[in-house]
Amino acid sequence: MFAVSRASPFLIALSVLLILSGCVRRPPEPFRPSPYPSRTEAPLVGGLVDRAIDGGTQGAVVREGRDLGRCLAELNAARVRFSPVPDRQNTATCGLSQGGVLGADLGTVARLAPGDVEMTCQTALALSIWRRQSLEPAAREILGSDVVQIDHMGAYACRNVNNGVGSNRVSAHSQAAALDFAGVRLRDGRRITVTKDWSGDAPEARFLRRIRDDACRIFGTTLSPDYNAVHHDHLHLEATDTRFCR
């Protein structure tokens, strides 16, 4: 009994201290910024290539395409493979500047044939917009099938316009700034060509005229069989700051 009575004041005091310590609030810790940078929201994917065609598309192609860094950023954001190559000058009128090799567009089904085409970055940007925003959706809407292959006659060629027939003017092909489109192959096996399907009012002709009209809003110069006999078998798609559509 004596030991308990002597220990009681100590136990009582200890109990009071424990109770009080639970009631007293500690001052808040001062704010210390995290040593790790905060995560930023991911940038939008696609940019110009995934934007619907409008009255400002051709101007945007010229603006973004003339700067190689900005052009590459647009293509990379849209998952279009483009491998830059060193500038070169083959002749006084023929050469390649701010160009590269256009490979697969991983955001689409259609593939160029032949593949790995050498052209300016601005041409690659215009072509990527055209096939995503015009060619592929027009095929699904008008022809009821996906485009799996885009047939063309080349881009870079050291020659004059009209292959030198009746003209001494240097072609945009000599600067790798144009591509000659010949037709498409569809998933259902059909092949649509400018040569055999341009005339008339069949779905194939409506498809070709639709993508020609859309190209006029993207490329600086677009030439079709309506222009002259030299273009009876292809669309000439020229990514320059010109304004001519026929």
Secondary structure by P-SEA (a helix, b strand, c coil): caaaaaaaaaaaaaaaaaaaaaaccccccccccccccccccccccccccccccccaaaaaaaaaaacaaaaaaaaaaacbbbbbbcccccccccccccbbbbccccccccccccccccccaaaaaaaaaaaaacaaaaaaacccccccbbbbcccccccccccccccccccccccccbbbbcccccccbbbbbcccccccccaaaaaaaaaaaaaaacccbbbccccccccccbbbbbbccccccc
